[in-house]
């Protein structure tokens, strides 16, 4: 259902942007000061504001600031949150929101530039906000309602219901922990790495210190507008679903939310599939960058990223492989290793200028050749990046559980096998294995899950592995083969080239020997070599 725009068509306005925020002011004046800057910036940029209609708290501040700066504002209020204005004769349908805490900071004297729509439910409010706001969404500090609204819009991006900017302003570092939770969900296998780009967490230049600096509150408006202008959601992120209602063979309409209890199955469509999805959606590699000095390190040197050349080589190999198999020409031209390095260097230097750090870096290459770099703090338990196993068993060991299910690569399609041999964002098989293995241990344990055939060990959900049997000094890693395919990771290539590990048969029976006094190690691009313990 389309929603008519509440803004005058004859004005030269940009697409409306919705602001999700608290109906209370919060305890820090920084929150209201930053919200004031955002409201002013939207007006100056010619962007109409859509919001929840509240007259109190941050809702009231951001709308008042936009109106004072000459902007247009449209509020959407559920009937249950309104009360009739009592001190003047209201215009037909006019009402005020009683949502939130604190004094009302918004009045009606704006020559018709403030409009309000009263709706029947919270669901209708959110639906109308989303349909009108074709310029995207800005998220300021708030409570449960703000979180719920923002998360649903991110989910809509993932599902393909819309593909709009979602800009989360980290005012006072308010959203740092929420973003860390998103990263933890990626680590745990619940969010695809590429789908972190379905939203943008915005920090001021200077990082967490600047975010919390009240004297910089006026910078949040410009930061929000820049983030909107710079938004670029790459093809291949999300699920690629088609939600458009299509006519059925009888001339009516069919839709997945039409009330039919019969699911839409591609096999039942005589006029072609409703949607198609070409796997993989993108390829990626994960690196580690730890600032080599106590201060921010700019410029970033190639030598500071462990095994960078091997990472670039592996991306090149994967892109070439999928390009050669692509019959629909969806895969374009490989951007080149220097282009990938230039983008990686730029993103890392931007991060370092904000705050010196220990970074987990994901380099994603999309089928059209677009390079995307995600730079987030490395997990706290990542430890130092190690290029060699320790001489003796490490005190710090990652828990490993054996997947209760057997992997049967010989029964998989060539497309599925490709998803094992090359690192792609389509990691459902690994996510499923993590869920099965994680169910075997207590919720506070985040294990590596060891994949295996009926007899042979393959890899864990994040790493290649090698074992050392009791009374042996040899490290043996599973041998790649047609019947047991897995990712030939960067660290595996390095350790083999250095002669630190050797290929061989690693069986389930050998894992039992490891428990009796041997060792098992894993290795990947984030942690380097890590010690494991089978539980």
C-alpha positions as CSV (number, residue, x, y, z in Angstrom):
1,X,0.0,0.0,0.0
2,X,1.4,3.4,-1.1
3,X,1.3,6.3,1.3
4,X,0.8,9.8,-0.1
5,X,3.5,12.3,0.7
6,X,2.5,14.9,3.3
7,X,4.9,17.4,1.9
8,X,4.0,19.9,-0.9
9,X,4.9,18.6,-4.3
10,X,5.7,22.0,-5.8
11,X,8.6,22.6,-3.4
12,X,12.1,21.5,-4.5
13,X,12.6,19.0,-1.6
14,X,14.8,16.0,-1.3
15,X,13.5,12.7,-0.2
16,X,12.1,12.7,3.4
17,X,14.3,11.2,6.2
18,X,12.8,9.6,9.3
19,X,14.5,10.2,12.7
20,X,14.1,7.5,15.3
21,X,14.9,8.8,18.8
22,X,13.8,9.0,22.4
23,X,10.6,10.7,23.6
24,X,12.6,11.7,26.7
25,X,15.6,14.0,26.8
26,X,18.1,11.6,28.5
27,X,20.5,12.5,31.3
28,X,23.2,14.2,29.2
29,X,22.7,17.6,27.6
30,X,24.9,16.2,24.8
31,X,21.9,14.1,23.6
32,X,19.6,17.1,23.1
33,X,22.4,19.3,21.7
34,X,23.3,16.7,19.1
35,X,19.6,16.2,18.2
36,X,19.2,20.0,17.8
37,X,22.2,19.9,15.3
38,X,20.6,17.1,13.3
39,X,17.3,18.9,13.0
40,X,19.0,22.1,11.8
41,X,21.1,20.1,9.3
42,X,18.1,18.4,7.8
43,X,16.4,21.7,7.2
44,X,19.4,23.4,5.7
45,X,19.9,20.4,3.4
46,X,16.3,20.6,2.1
47,X,15.4,17.3,3.6
48,X,11.9,17.0,5.2
49,X,11.8,15.3,8.6
50,X,9.5,12.4,9.5
51,X,9.3,11.4,13.1
52,X,7.2,9.9,15.8
53,X,5.2,13.1,16.5
54,X,6.3,13.6,20.1
55,X,6.6,17.0,21.6
56,X,8.8,16.0,24.5
57,X,12.4,14.8,24.8
58,X,14.7,14.3,21.8
59,X,11.6,13.9,19.5
60,X,10.6,17.5,20.4
61,X,14.1,18.9,20.2
62,X,14.9,17.5,16.7
63,X,11.5,18.5,15.2
64,X,11.7,22.0,16.8
65,X,15.2,22.6,15.5
66,X,14.2,21.6,12.0
67,X,11.2,23.9,12.0
68,X,13.1,26.8,13.4
69,X,15.7,26.4,10.6
70,X,12.9,26.6,8.0
71,X,12.4,22.9,7.5
72,X,9.2,20.8,7.0
73,X,8.2,18.2,9.6
74,X,5.6,15.5,9.6
75,X,4.8,13.6,12.8
76,X,2.9,10.2,13.0
77,X,1.2,9.5,16.3
78,X,-0.8,6.5,17.5
79,X,-4.2,7.5,18.9
80,X,-3.4,6.0,22.3
81,X,-0.5,8.4,22.7
82,X,-2.5,11.5,22.0
83,X,-4.6,13.9,24.0
84,X,-6.8,16.7,22.6
85,X,-5.2,20.2,23.0
86,X,-7.1,21.9,25.7
87,X,-6.0,25.6,25.7
88,X,-7.0,26.5,22.1
89,X,-9.4,25.5,19.5
90,X,-7.6,22.9,17.4
91,X,-7.7,22.5,13.7
92,X,-9.6,19.5,12.4
93,X,-7.8,16.4,13.4
94,X,-5.1,18.2,15.4
95,X,-3.9,16.5,18.5
96,X,-0.8,16.5,20.7
97,X,1.3,13.5,21.8
98,X,1.6,12.7,25.5
99,X,4.4,10.4,24.8
100,X,7.7,10.7,26.8
101,X,8.9,12.7,29.8
102,X,9.8,16.3,30.5
103,X,8.3,19.6,29.2
104,X,6.8,20.0,25.8
105,X,9.3,21.7,23.5
106,X,7.3,21.9,20.3
107,X,4.4,24.2,19.5
108,X,2.2,24.7,16.4
109,X,3.1,28.1,15.2
110,X,5.0,27.2,12.0
111,X,2.7,28.4,9.1
112,X,1.7,24.9,8.1
113,X,5.2,23.4,8.0
114,X,4.3,21.0,10.8
115,X,1.7,18.4,10.1
116,X,0.6,15.5,12.2
117,X,-1.1,12.2,11.3
118,X,-3.0,10.2,14.0
119,X,-3.0,6.5,13.3
120,X,-4.6,3.5,14.9
121,X,-1.6,1.5,16.1
122,X,2.1,1.4,16.7
123,X,2.4,-0.9,13.7
124,X,0.6,1.6,11.4
125,X,2.8,4.4,12.7
126,X,6.0,2.5,11.8
127,X,4.7,1.3,8.5
128,X,3.7,4.9,7.4
129,X,7.0,6.3,8.7
130,X,8.9,3.8,6.6
131,X,6.8,4.3,3.4
132,X,7.1,8.1,3.5
133,X,10.8,8.2,4.4
134,X,12.4,7.3,1.1
135,X,15.5,9.2,2.0
136,X,16.4,6.8,4.8
137,X,16.6,6.8,8.6
138,X,18.7,8.5,11.2
139,X,18.9,6.9,14.7
140,X,19.6,9.1,17.7
141,X,19.7,7.9,21.4
142,X,16.5,6.4,22.7
143,X,14.9,3.5,24.5
144,X,13.1,0.3,23.6
145,X,10.9,1.9,20.9
146,X,13.9,3.4,19.2
147,X,15.8,0.1,19.2
148,X,12.8,-1.8,17.9
149,X,12.2,0.7,15.0
150,X,15.9,0.8,14.0
151,X,16.3,-3.0,14.1
152,X,13.1,-3.5,12.0
153,X,14.3,-1.1,9.3
154,X,17.7,-2.9,9.2
155,X,15.8,-6.2,8.9
156,X,13.8,-4.7,6.0
157,X,17.1,-3.9,4.3
158,X,18.2,-7.5,4.8
159,X,15.0,-8.9,3.4
160,X,14.9,-6.5,0.4
161,X,11.6,-4.8,1.5
162,X,13.6,-1.6,1.0
163,X,17.3,-0.7,0.5
164,X,17.6,2.6,2.3
165,X,20.3,4.4,4.4
166,X,20.2,3.5,8.1
167,X,22.5,5.9,9.9
168,X,23.1,5.3,13.6
169,X,24.7,8.3,15.3
170,X,26.9,7.1,18.1
171,X,26.3,10.3,20.2
172,X,28.2,9.9,23.5
173,X,29.2,6.4,22.4
174,X,25.5,5.4,23.1
175,X,25.4,2.7,20.4
176,X,28.9,1.2,20.8
177,X,27.6,-1.8,22.7
178,X,24.7,-2.4,20.3
179,X,27.1,-2.4,17.4
180,X,29.4,-4.7,19.3
181,X,26.4,-7.1,19.7
182,X,26.0,-7.0,15.9
183,X,29.6,-8.0,15.5
184,X,29.2,-10.8,18.1
185,X,26.2,-12.1,16.1
186,X,28.5,-12.2,13.0
187,X,31.1,-14.1,15.1
188,X,28.4,-16.5,16.3
189,X,27.2,-17.2,12.8
190,X,23.8,-15.4,13.0
191,X,24.6,-12.5,10.7
192,X,26.5,-12.8,7.4
193,X,29.6,-10.6,7.5
194,X,28.5,-8.6,4.4
195,X,25.3,-7.7,6.2
196,X,27.0,-5.5,8.7
197,X,26.9,-2.9,5.9
198,X,23.1,-2.9,6.0
199,X,23.6,0.0,8.5
200,X,26.2,2.6,9.2
201,X,27.5,3.4,12.7
202,X,28.7,7.0,12.6
203,X,31.5,8.3,14.9
204,X,32.9,11.8,14.8
205,X,36.5,12.3,13.7
206,X,38.5,11.6,16.9
207,X,36.5,8.5,17.8
208,X,35.1,7.8,21.2
209,X,36.6,10.8,22.8
210,X,35.1,13.2,20.3
211,X,31.7,11.3,20.5
212,X,31.5,12.2,24.2
213,X,32.7,15.8,23.8
214,X,29.7,18.1,24.3
215,X,31.6,21.0,22.7
216,X,31.5,19.0,19.4
217,X,27.7,18.4,19.6
218,X,27.1,20.7,16.7
219,X,29.1,18.4,14.4
220,X,26.5,15.6,14.6
221,X,24.3,17.3,12.1
222,X,26.9,17.5,9.3
223,X,28.1,14.0,10.2
224,X,24.5,12.7,9.6
225,X,24.1,14.5,6.2
226,X,27.5,13.2,5.1
227,X,26.6,9.7,6.0
228,X,23.3,9.9,4.1
229,X,25.1,11.3,1.0
230,X,27.9,8.7,1.2
231,X,25.5,5.7,1.6
232,X,26.1,2.9,-0.9
233,X,24.5,-0.4,-0.2
234,X,26.4,-2.9,-2.4
235,X,24.6,-5.4,-4.5
236,X,24.6,-8.8,-3.0
237,X,24.0,-7.8,0.6
238,X,20.8,-9.1,2.1
239,X,18.6,-11.9,0.8
240,X,17.6,-10.5,-2.6
241,X,13.9,-11.3,-2.1
242,X,11.2,-9.8,-4.4
243,X,8.3,-8.5,-2.3
244,X,6.3,-7.0,-5.2
245,X,2.8,-8.3,-5.5
246,X,2.4,-10.1,-8.8
247,X,-0.7,-11.0,-10.8
248,X,-1.6,-14.6,-10.7
249,X,-2.8,-16.7,-13.6
250,X,-6.5,-15.9,-12.9
251,X,-5.9,-12.2,-13.1
252,X,-6.0,-11.5,-9.4
253,X,-3.1,-10.8,-7.0
254,X,-0.9,-13.1,-5.0
255,X,1.4,-12.2,-2.2
256,X,3.3,-13.9,0.5
257,X,1.3,-11.9,3.1
258,X,-2.0,-12.3,1.4
259,X,-3.4,-14.7,4.0
260,X,-2.9,-17.9,2.0
261,X,-1.7,-20.8,4.1
262,X,0.0,-22.3,1.2
263,X,3.6,-21.2,0.9
264,X,5.0,-19.9,-2.4
265,X,7.3,-22.5,-3.9
266,X,9.3,-21.9,-7.0
267,X,8.2,-25.4,-8.3
268,X,4.6,-24.2,-8.4
269,X,5.2,-21.2,-10.5
270,X,4.4,-21.9,-14.2
271,X,5.4,-18.4,-15.3
272,X,8.9,-18.5,-13.8
273,X,10.3,-18.0,-10.3
274,X,9.3,-15.1,-8.2
275,X,12.9,-14.4,-7.3
276,X,16.3,-15.7,-8.1
277,X,19.5,-15.7,-6.2
278,X,22.9,-16.3,-7.8
279,X,25.4,-17.7,-5.3
280,X,27.7,-16.6,-4.0
281,X,26.6,-13.1,-3.2
282,X,30.2,-12.0,-2.5
283,X,33.7,-13.3,-1.5
284,X,35.7,-12.1,1.4
285,X,38.8,-12.5,3.6
286,X,39.4,-11.6,7.2
287,X,42.6,-9.9,8.4
288,X,44.0,-8.5,11.6
289,X,45.6,-5.1,12.0
290,X,47.1,-4.1,15.3
291,X,48.5,-0.6,15.5
292,X,52.3,-1.1,15.9
293,X,52.9,2.0,18.0
294,X,51.2,3.6,21.1
295,X,49.8,6.3,18.8
296,X,47.6,6.2,15.8
297,X,49.6,4.8,12.9
298,X,49.2,6.8,9.7
299,X,50.1,6.0,6.9
300,X,49.3,2.3,7.3
301,X,52.1,0.1,5.9
302,X,51.4,-3.1,4.0
303,X,54.0,-4.9,6.1
304,X,51.8,-4.2,9.2
305,X,49.1,-6.6,8.0
306,X,50.1,-10.2,8.4
307,X,50.1,-12.2,5.2
308,X,48.4,-9.5,3.2
309,X,49.8,-10.7,-0.2
310,X,48.3,-14.2,0.5
311,X,44.9,-12.7,1.3
312,X,44.9,-10.7,-1.9
313,X,46.0,-13.8,-3.9
314,X,43.2,-15.8,-2.4
315,X,40.6,-13.1,-3.3
316,X,41.9,-13.0,-6.8
317,X,41.7,-16.8,-7.1
318,X,38.1,-16.9,-5.9
319,X,37.0,-14.0,-8.1
320,X,38.5,-15.7,-11.1
321,X,36.9,-19.0,-10.3
322,X,33.4,-17.6,-10.0
323,X,33.9,-15.4,-13.1
324,X,34.8,-18.4,-15.2
325,X,31.7,-20.4,-14.0
326,X,29.3,-17.5,-14.4
327,X,27.0,-18.0,-17.4
328,X,24.9,-14.9,-16.7
329,X,27.9,-12.4,-16.7
330,X,27.0,-11.3,-13.2
331,X,30.6,-11.3,-12.2
332,X,32.4,-8.4,-13.8
333,X,36.1,-7.5,-13.9
334,X,38.5,-8.2,-11.0
335,X,39.3,-4.8,-9.5
336,X,43.0,-5.6,-9.1
337,X,45.1,-6.2,-6.0
338,X,46.3,-2.6,-5.9
339,X,42.7,-1.3,-5.9
340,X,41.8,-3.6,-3.0
341,X,44.9,-2.5,-1.1
342,X,44.1,1.2,-1.7
343,X,40.6,0.8,-0.3
344,X,41.8,-1.3,2.6
345,X,44.5,1.3,3.4
346,X,42.0,4.2,3.3
347,X,39.5,2.5,5.7
348,X,42.2,1.5,8.1
349,X,43.7,5.0,8.2
350,X,40.3,6.6,8.8
351,X,39.9,4.2,11.7
352,X,43.3,4.9,13.1
353,X,42.8,8.7,12.9
354,X,39.7,8.2,15.0
355,X,41.3,5.9,17.6
356,X,44.4,3.7,17.7
357,X,43.2,0.2,17.7
358,X,43.4,-3.6,17.3
359,X,41.2,-4.2,14.3
360,X,39.4,-7.1,12.7
361,X,39.3,-6.2,9.0
362,X,37.0,-7.8,6.4
363,X,37.7,-7.2,2.8
364,X,34.6,-8.1,0.7
365,X,34.6,-8.1,-3.1
366,X,31.2,-8.1,-4.8
367,X,30.4,-9.7,-8.2
368,X,30.4,-6.3,-9.8
369,X,34.0,-5.7,-8.6
370,X,33.0,-3.3,-5.9
371,X,35.4,-3.5,-2.9
372,X,34.0,-3.1,0.6
373,X,36.1,-2.9,3.7
374,X,34.7,-3.4,7.2
375,X,36.9,-2.4,10.1
376,X,35.7,-3.2,13.7
377,X,37.6,-3.8,17.0
378,X,39.1,-7.3,17.2
379,X,37.3,-9.6,19.8
380,X,38.7,-9.1,23.3
381,X,39.7,-12.8,23.4
382,X,41.5,-12.7,20.1
383,X,44.9,-12.5,21.8
384,X,48.1,-11.6,19.9
385,X,48.3,-12.7,16.2
386,X,50.7,-15.7,16.2
387,X,52.4,-17.1,13.0
388,X,53.7,-20.3,14.7
389,X,52.3,-22.8,17.3
390,X,53.9,-22.5,20.8
391,X,56.5,-25.0,21.7
392,X,54.4,-26.5,24.5
393,X,50.7,-26.6,25.1
394,X,49.3,-23.1,25.7
395,X,47.4,-22.3,28.9
396,X,44.9,-20.3,26.8
397,X,42.8,-22.8,24.7
398,X,39.7,-22.4,22.6
399,X,37.0,-25.0,23.2
400,X,36.3,-27.4,20.3
401,X,33.2,-29.6,20.0
402,X,32.7,-32.2,17.3
403,X,29.7,-31.5,15.0
404,X,27.0,-34.1,15.9
405,X,26.1,-34.3,12.2
406,X,28.2,-35.9,9.4
407,X,29.2,-33.7,6.5
408,X,28.7,-35.5,3.1
409,X,30.5,-33.5,0.4
410,X,30.1,-36.3,-2.1
411,X,26.3,-35.8,-2.1
412,X,26.6,-32.0,-2.5
413,X,26.2,-30.0,-5.7
414,X,29.3,-28.4,-7.3
415,X,27.9,-25.0,-6.2
416,X,27.7,-26.2,-2.6
417,X,31.3,-27.5,-2.8
418,X,32.4,-24.2,-4.1
419,X,31.1,-22.6,-0.9
420,X,33.5,-24.8,1.0
421,X,36.5,-24.3,-1.2
422,X,36.2,-20.5,-1.4
423,X,35.4,-18.0,1.4
424,X,32.1,-16.5,0.5
425,X,29.5,-14.6,2.5
426,X,27.1,-17.5,2.0
427,X,28.0,-19.4,5.1
428,X,24.7,-21.2,6.0
429,X,26.4,-24.6,6.2
430,X,28.9,-23.2,8.8
431,X,26.2,-21.3,10.7
432,X,24.1,-24.5,10.9
433,X,27.1,-26.4,12.2
434,X,27.8,-23.8,14.8
435,X,24.2,-23.9,16.0
436,X,24.4,-27.7,16.3
437,X,27.7,-27.7,18.2
438,X,26.8,-24.7,20.4
439,X,23.7,-26.6,21.6
440,X,26.0,-29.2,23.1
441,X,27.6,-26.8,25.6
442,X,26.4,-24.1,28.0
443,X,25.3,-20.8,26.6
444,X,28.3,-19.0,28.0
445,X,30.7,-21.1,25.9
446,X,31.4,-20.1,22.3
447,X,33.0,-23.2,20.8
448,X,34.8,-24.0,17.6
449,X,32.8,-26.7,15.9
450,X,34.8,-29.4,14.1
451,X,33.3,-30.5,10.8
452,X,34.0,-34.1,9.5
453,X,32.9,-36.8,7.1
454,X,32.2,-40.3,8.5
455,X,35.9,-40.9,8.9
456,X,37.9,-37.7,8.1
457,X,38.3,-34.4,9.8
458,X,37.8,-31.3,7.6
459,X,38.0,-27.9,9.4
460,X,36.2,-25.9,12.1
461,X,33.5,-23.4,11.4
462,X,36.2,-20.6,11.4
463,X,39.6,-22.2,10.9
464,X,41.8,-24.8,9.4
465,X,43.3,-27.2,11.9
466,X,46.3,-29.5,12.5
467,X,46.9,-32.2,15.1
468,X,50.0,-33.4,16.9
469,X,49.7,-37.0,18.3
470,X,51.2,-38.0,21.6
471,X,55.0,-38.6,21.4
472,X,55.2,-37.0,18.0
473,X,56.6,-33.6,16.9
474,X,54.8,-33.6,13.6
475,X,51.8,-31.2,13.0
476,X,49.4,-32.8,10.5
477,X,46.7,-30.9,8.7
478,X,43.9,-32.6,6.7
479,X,44.7,-33.1,3.1
480,X,42.4,-31.5,0.5
481,X,40.7,-33.9,-1.8
482,X,37.6,-34.4,-3.9
483,X,35.9,-36.3,-1.2
484,X,36.9,-33.9,1.6
485,X,36.9,-30.3,0.4
486,X,37.4,-27.4,2.6
487,X,38.8,-23.9,2.6
488,X,42.6,-23.7,1.9
489,X,43.0,-20.7,4.2
490,X,45.8,-18.1,4.2
491,X,47.4,-19.3,7.4
492,X,47.3,-22.9,6.2
493,X,49.1,-21.9,3.0
494,X,51.7,-20.1,5.0
495,X,52.3,-22.9,7.5
496,X,52.6,-25.4,4.8
497,X,55.1,-23.3,2.8
498,X,57.2,-22.8,5.9
499,X,57.2,-26.6,6.7
500,X,55.6,-26.0,10.1
501,X,52.7,-28.3,9.2
502,X,52.3,-31.1,6.7
503,X,49.3,-32.6,4.8
504,X,48.1,-36.0,5.8
505,X,45.1,-38.0,6.9
506,X,43.4,-36.8,10.0
507,X,40.7,-39.1,11.1
508,X,38.1,-39.1,13.8
509,X,40.0,-41.9,15.6
510,X,43.1,-39.6,15.7
511,X,41.0,-37.0,17.6
512,X,40.5,-39.6,20.3
513,X,44.3,-39.9,20.5
514,X,44.6,-36.1,20.8
515,X,42.4,-36.2,23.8
516,X,44.8,-38.7,25.4
517,X,47.7,-36.3,25.4
518,X,48.1,-34.8,22.0
519,X,47.5,-31.3,20.8
520,X,45.2,-29.6,18.3
521,X,45.7,-26.1,16.8
522,X,43.5,-23.9,14.6
523,X,44.6,-21.1,12.4
524,X,42.9,-18.3,10.5
525,X,43.4,-14.7,9.3
526,X,42.1,-13.1,12.5
527,X,43.9,-15.0,15.3
528,X,46.8,-16.6,13.5
529,X,47.6,-19.8,15.3
530,X,45.4,-20.7,18.3
531,X,45.5,-23.7,20.7
532,X,42.4,-25.8,21.0
533,X,40.9,-28.2,23.5
534,X,38.3,-30.8,22.6
535,X,35.5,-30.8,25.1
